[in-house]
Amino acid sequence: MWPFRRAPTIPVLRLSGVIGTASPLRPGLSLATLAGPIERAFEMSKLPAVALVINSPGGSPAQSSLIFKRIRQLADEKKKKVYVFCEDVAASGGYYLAMAGDEVYADPSSIVGSIGVISASLGLDKGIEKLGIERRVYTAGTNKGSLDPFLPEKPDDIERLKALQRDVHDVFIGVVKERRAGRLRGPDAELFSGAFWSARTALEFGLIDGIADVRARMRELYGDKVKLRLVPLGPTGLLSRLMRTPSLSTAAFATGATMPPLLAADDVLSALEVRALWSRYGL
């Protein structure tokens, strides 16, 4: 009788969605929610490899950095190679996450890049003036009320924001140059302009290592019998069942009750922000 042998297994961690907390009801990707799954991915198999599947238009620079660092820390500690596979989009913070990979691949139709920093808001000062609304703001600290959307823009506030953006952009550029050292092809002015490209152009620029999907590449490296095992992002066992108990919001919808107005409005605004991030890439 032949001894039982397990097929080689590659843990697959799927990072999909906006980075950072999108809303109270729609949490995004953050280190707080991913720390456990990331550790499980590096402990799940004896093979020296972990696969990340990324589908994200970006989001919080800080959370992008924290998730990236945790993946690289564990990769170094466990001496495992990280393979990244981009799906619809790995742009801005999504591309920052991709830099955790030792090798980065994409689908021919993937959108990759957007190595830049953006901040957007609305100017509502003229609108409230027409409505006869008086804005009253009291602060301790001369710059505490800077960039208030209900007040006219001030040149000093804009320059301060741009300086902050340059600092964050420099960090992003540094990570890309370090992780893609010797592979980048193209002028910095183009690569780090905030533009995004198709997978084939990204490959020409050296932003990715090839065009492939996770199953095909893992079989190429570890044989046709290799198994891909998805790492669950949520808790498992009894805790998982407790967490799946209908929340206040879902129970309210089920019974026809009304959600708290402030919570509902916040969720709607967050949903619009998320929609805007994805729609920037035609998705």
NORJO-V38290 format. One record per pair of residues at least 4 apart in sequence whose ideal C-beta (glycine too) atoms are under 7 Angstrom apart, sorted by sequence separation. I is the first residue (numbers start at 1). GAP is how many residues later the second one is. If there is no record, write none. Layout:
# NORJO-V38290
i:I gap:GAP
i:I gap:GAP
This chain:
# NORJO-V38290
i:18 gap:4
i:22 gap:4
i:29 gap:4
i:30 gap:4
i:31 gap:4
i:34 gap:4
i:35 gap:4
i:36 gap:4
i:37 gap:4
i:39 gap:4
i:40 gap:4
i:59 gap:4
i:60 gap:4
i:61 gap:4
i:62 gap:4
i:63 gap:4
i:64 gap:4
i:65 gap:4
i:66 gap:4
i:67 gap:4
i:68 gap:4
i:69 gap:4
i:70 gap:4
i:71 gap:4
i:72 gap:4
i:73 gap:4
i:74 gap:4
i:86 gap:4
i:90 gap:4
i:91 gap:4
i:93 gap:4
i:94 gap:4
i:95 gap:4
i:106 gap:4
i:124 gap:4
i:125 gap:4
i:126 gap:4
i:127 gap:4
i:140 gap:4
i:153 gap:4
i:155 gap:4
i:156 gap:4
i:157 gap:4
i:158 gap:4
i:159 gap:4
i:160 gap:4
i:161 gap:4
i:162 gap:4
i:163 gap:4
i:164 gap:4
i:165 gap:4
i:166 gap:4
i:167 gap:4
i:168 gap:4
i:169 gap:4
i:170 gap:4
i:171 gap:4
i:172 gap:4
i:173 gap:4
i:174 gap:4
i:175 gap:4
i:176 gap:4
i:177 gap:4
i:180 gap:4
i:186 gap:4
i:187 gap:4
i:188 gap:4
i:189 gap:4
i:197 gap:4
i:198 gap:4
i:199 gap:4
i:200 gap:4
i:201 gap:4
i:212 gap:4
i:213 gap:4
i:214 gap:4
i:215 gap:4
i:216 gap:4
i:217 gap:4
i:218 gap:4
i:219 gap:4
i:222 gap:4
i:232 gap:4
i:235 gap:4
i:236 gap:4
i:238 gap:4
i:239 gap:4
i:240 gap:4
i:246 gap:4
i:247 gap:4
i:248 gap:4
i:249 gap:4
i:250 gap:4
i:251 gap:4
i:259 gap:4
i:260 gap:4
i:261 gap:4
i:262 gap:4
i:263 gap:4
i:264 gap:4
i:265 gap:4
i:266 gap:4
i:267 gap:4
i:268 gap:4
i:269 gap:4
i:270 gap:4
i:271 gap:4
i:272 gap:4
i:273 gap:4
i:274 gap:4
i:275 gap:4
i:276 gap:4
i:279 gap:4
i:22 gap:5
i:29 gap:5
i:75 gap:5
i:89 gap:5
i:90 gap:5
i:128 gap:5
i:139 gap:5
i:153 gap:5
i:186 gap:5
i:190 gap:5
i:197 gap:5
i:202 gap:5
i:203 gap:5
i:212 gap:5
i:219 gap:5
i:235 gap:5
i:246 gap:5
i:252 gap:5
i:259 gap:5
i:278 gap:5
i:21 gap:6
i:22 gap:6
i:27 gap:6
i:98 gap:6
i:106 gap:6
i:139 gap:6
i:145 gap:6
i:202 gap:6
i:234 gap:6
i:252 gap:6
i:21 gap:7
i:75 gap:7
i:128 gap:7
i:177 gap:7
i:184 gap:7
i:203 gap:7
i:219 gap:7
i:252 gap:7
i:20 gap:8
i:42 gap:8
i:90 gap:8
i:137 gap:8
i:203 gap:8
i:218 gap:8
i:235 gap:8
i:246 gap:8
i:19 gap:9
i:21 gap:9
i:41 gap:9
i:199 gap:9
i:234 gap:9
i:18 gap:10
i:19 gap:10
i:20 gap:10
i:147 gap:10
i:218 gap:10
i:249 gap:10
i:17 gap:11
i:71 gap:11
i:137 gap:11
i:146 gap:11
i:17 gap:12
i:86 gap:12
i:199 gap:12
i:215 gap:13
i:15 gap:14
i:84 gap:14
i:146 gap:14
i:147 gap:14
i:191 gap:14
i:214 gap:14
i:135 gap:15
i:84 gap:16
i:135 gap:16
i:84 gap:17
i:95 gap:17
i:82 gap:18
i:83 gap:18
i:95 gap:18
i:82 gap:19
i:95 gap:19
i:173 gap:19
i:185 gap:19
i:186 gap:19
i:82 gap:20
i:83 gap:20
i:84 gap:20
i:85 gap:20
i:86 gap:20
i:87 gap:20
i:90 gap:20
i:91 gap:20
i:95 gap:20
i:185 gap:20
i:81 gap:21
i:84 gap:21
i:86 gap:21
i:89 gap:21
i:91 gap:21
i:184 gap:21
i:185 gap:21
i:88 gap:22
i:89 gap:22
i:90 gap:22
i:91 gap:22
i:92 gap:22
i:128 gap:22
i:184 gap:22
i:87 gap:23
i:88 gap:23
i:91 gap:23
i:183 gap:23
i:13 gap:24
i:86 gap:24
i:92 gap:24
i:13 gap:25
i:124 gap:25
i:125 gap:25
i:86 gap:26
i:121 gap:26
i:123 gap:26
i:124 gap:26
i:125 gap:26
i:180 gap:26
i:29 gap:27
i:122 gap:27
i:125 gap:27
i:180 gap:27
i:13 gap:28
i:68 gap:28
i:72 gap:28
i:121 gap:28
i:64 gap:29
i:68 gap:29
i:71 gap:29
i:11 gap:30
i:50 gap:30
i:52 gap:30
i:54 gap:30
i:67 gap:30
i:123 gap:30
i:28 gap:31
i:48 gap:31
i:49 gap:31
i:65 gap:31
i:68 gap:31
i:31 gap:32
i:38 gap:32
i:42 gap:32
i:48 gap:32
i:49 gap:32
i:50 gap:32
i:51 gap:32
i:52 gap:32
i:53 gap:32
i:54 gap:32
i:55 gap:32
i:57 gap:32
i:61 gap:32
i:64 gap:32
i:68 gap:32
i:11 gap:33
i:30 gap:33
i:34 gap:33
i:38 gap:33
i:48 gap:33
i:54 gap:33
i:55 gap:33
i:56 gap:33
i:58 gap:33
i:60 gap:33
i:64 gap:33
i:11 gap:34
i:29 gap:34
i:49 gap:34
i:51 gap:34
i:53 gap:34
i:55 gap:34
i:56 gap:34
i:57 gap:34
i:58 gap:34
i:59 gap:34
i:10 gap:35
i:31 gap:35
i:35 gap:35
i:39 gap:35
i:57 gap:35
i:58 gap:35
i:9 gap:36
i:31 gap:36
i:38 gap:36
i:42 gap:36
i:54 gap:36
i:58 gap:36
i:10 gap:37
i:13 gap:37
i:15 gap:37
i:19 gap:37
i:56 gap:37
i:57 gap:37
i:9 gap:38
i:18 gap:38
i:29 gap:38
i:42 gap:38
i:56 gap:38
i:8 gap:39
i:10 gap:39
i:11 gap:39
i:12 gap:39
i:13 gap:39
i:14 gap:39
i:15 gap:39
i:16 gap:39
i:17 gap:39
i:18 gap:39
i:19 gap:39
i:20 gap:39
i:31 gap:39
i:11 gap:40
i:16 gap:40
i:19 gap:40
i:20 gap:40
i:54 gap:40
i:10 gap:41
i:12 gap:41
i:15 gap:41
i:18 gap:41
i:19 gap:41
i:56 gap:41
i:119 gap:42
i:20 gap:43
i:54 gap:43
i:19 gap:44
i:54 gap:44
i:19 gap:45
i:119 gap:46
i:52 gap:48
i:117 gap:48
i:52 gap:49
i:117 gap:51
i:117 gap:52
i:116 gap:53
i:58 gap:56
i:61 gap:56
i:115 gap:57
i:115 gap:58
i:115 gap:61
i:19 gap:74
i:96 gap:76
i:99 gap:76
i:115 gap:76
i:99 gap:77
i:115 gap:77
i:116 gap:77
i:116 gap:78
i:96 gap:79
i:115 gap:79
i:99 gap:80
i:114 gap:80
i:15 gap:82
i:113 gap:82
i:114 gap:82
i:113 gap:83
i:112 gap:84
i:113 gap:84
i:111 gap:85
i:112 gap:85
i:196 gap:85
i:111 gap:87
i:112 gap:87
i:110 gap:89
i:113 gap:89
i:112 gap:90
i:108 gap:91
i:107 gap:92
i:108 gap:92
i:106 gap:93
i:113 gap:94
i:112 gap:95
i:106 gap:96
i:112 gap:96
i:106 gap:102
i:105 gap:103
i:108 gap:103
i:104 gap:104
i:105 gap:104
i:91 gap:105
i:104 gap:105
i:105 gap:105
i:106 gap:105
i:103 gap:106
i:105 gap:106
i:107 gap:106
i:61 gap:107
i:105 gap:107
i:105 gap:112
i:85 gap:128
i:85 gap:129
i:83 gap:134
i:53 gap:161
i:51 gap:163
i:51 gap:167
i:111 gap:170
i:47 gap:175
i:44 gap:185
i:44 gap:187
i:41 gap:190
i:91 gap:190
i:40 gap:191
i:89 gap:192
i:37 gap:194
i:89 gap:194
i:37 gap:195
i:88 gap:195
i:37 gap:196
i:12 gap:202
i:10 gap:208
i:10 gap:212
i:8 gap:214
i:8 gap:215
i:10 gap:216
i:12 gap:216
i:14 gap:216
i:8 gap:217
i:12 gap:217
i:7 gap:218
i:8 gap:218
i:9 gap:218
i:10 gap:218
i:11 gap:218
i:12 gap:218
i:13 gap:218
i:59 gap:218
i:7 gap:219
i:8 gap:219
i:10 gap:219
i:12 gap:219
i:58 gap:219
i:7 gap:220
i:9 gap:220
i:11 gap:220
i:57 gap:220
i:57 gap:221
i:57 gap:223
i:25 gap:224
i:57 gap:224
i:24 gap:239
i:26 gap:241
i:24 gap:242
i:25 gap:242
i:23 gap:243
i:24 gap:243
i:23 gap:244
i:26 gap:244
i:26 gap:245
i:23 gap:247
i:22 gap:248
i:22 gap:252
i:18 gap:256
i:18 gap:259
